[in-house]
Amino acid sequence: MDRRLGFLRRLAGCFTDIRSPWLAGHGVEQMLAQRVYGLAPGCEDLNHRDQLRRDPPMGVLAGKRESVPT
């Protein structure tokens, strides 16, 4: 849904990233996505991000894995 609506892209546009681009490993949109997708299943403090990294649905949301055809 976010890919169609562009919510995170538009939200990221509200922030000014003052970090050095060559030192920053992730962009604002990627960091917002991690936070939003982490909060969605109820991980308030994101201390489960290592588990979420291996979670197939989260991989699909992050664009790291292809969805399984149904």
C-alpha positions as CSV (number, residue, x, y, z in Angstrom):
1,M,0.0,0.0,0.0
2,D,2.8,2.4,0.8
3,R,4.4,1.8,-2.6
4,R,1.2,3.0,-4.2
5,L,0.5,5.9,-1.9
6,G,4.1,7.0,-1.3
7,F,3.4,7.8,2.4
8,L,6.9,7.1,3.7
9,R,8.5,8.9,0.8
10,R,6.3,12.0,1.4
11,L,6.9,11.8,5.2
12,A,10.7,11.5,4.7
13,G,10.4,14.7,2.6
14,C,9.4,16.6,5.7
15,F,12.8,16.0,7.3
16,T,16.1,17.7,6.5
17,D,18.9,15.1,6.7
18,I,22.0,17.1,7.8
19,R,24.2,14.0,8.0
20,S,27.2,13.5,5.6
21,P,25.8,11.4,2.7
22,W,29.0,9.3,2.5
23,L,28.8,8.5,6.2
24,A,25.1,7.8,6.5
25,G,24.3,4.1,5.9
26,H,20.6,4.5,5.5
27,G,18.4,7.3,4.2
28,V,15.6,9.0,6.2
29,E,13.0,7.0,4.3
30,Q,14.6,3.7,5.2
31,M,14.9,4.7,8.9
32,L,11.2,5.8,8.9
33,A,10.2,2.5,7.2
34,Q,12.1,0.5,9.9
35,R,10.3,2.5,12.6
36,V,6.8,2.3,11.1
37,Y,7.1,-1.4,10.1
38,G,8.5,-2.2,13.5
39,L,5.6,-0.4,15.3
40,A,2.9,-2.0,13.2
41,P,3.2,-5.5,14.8
42,G,3.6,-4.0,18.2
43,C,7.4,-3.7,18.8
44,E,7.3,-0.4,20.6
45,D,11.0,-0.1,21.3
46,L,12.3,-2.0,18.2
47,N,14.5,-4.2,20.4
48,H,13.3,-7.2,18.2
49,R,14.7,-5.8,15.0
50,D,17.1,-8.7,14.7
51,Q,14.1,-11.1,14.7
52,L,12.2,-8.8,12.3
53,R,15.1,-8.9,9.9
54,R,14.6,-12.6,9.4
55,D,10.8,-12.4,9.3
56,P,9.6,-13.2,5.7
57,P,6.6,-10.7,5.7
58,M,8.9,-7.9,7.0
59,G,11.4,-8.8,4.2
60,V,8.6,-8.3,1.7
61,L,7.6,-5.0,3.3
62,A,11.2,-3.8,3.2
63,G,11.5,-4.8,-0.5
64,K,14.3,-7.3,0.4
65,R,12.3,-10.4,-0.6
66,E,9.8,-11.2,-3.2
67,S,6.3,-12.2,-2.1
68,V,5.3,-15.8,-2.6
69,P,2.7,-16.1,-5.3
70,T,-0.7,-17.2,-4.1
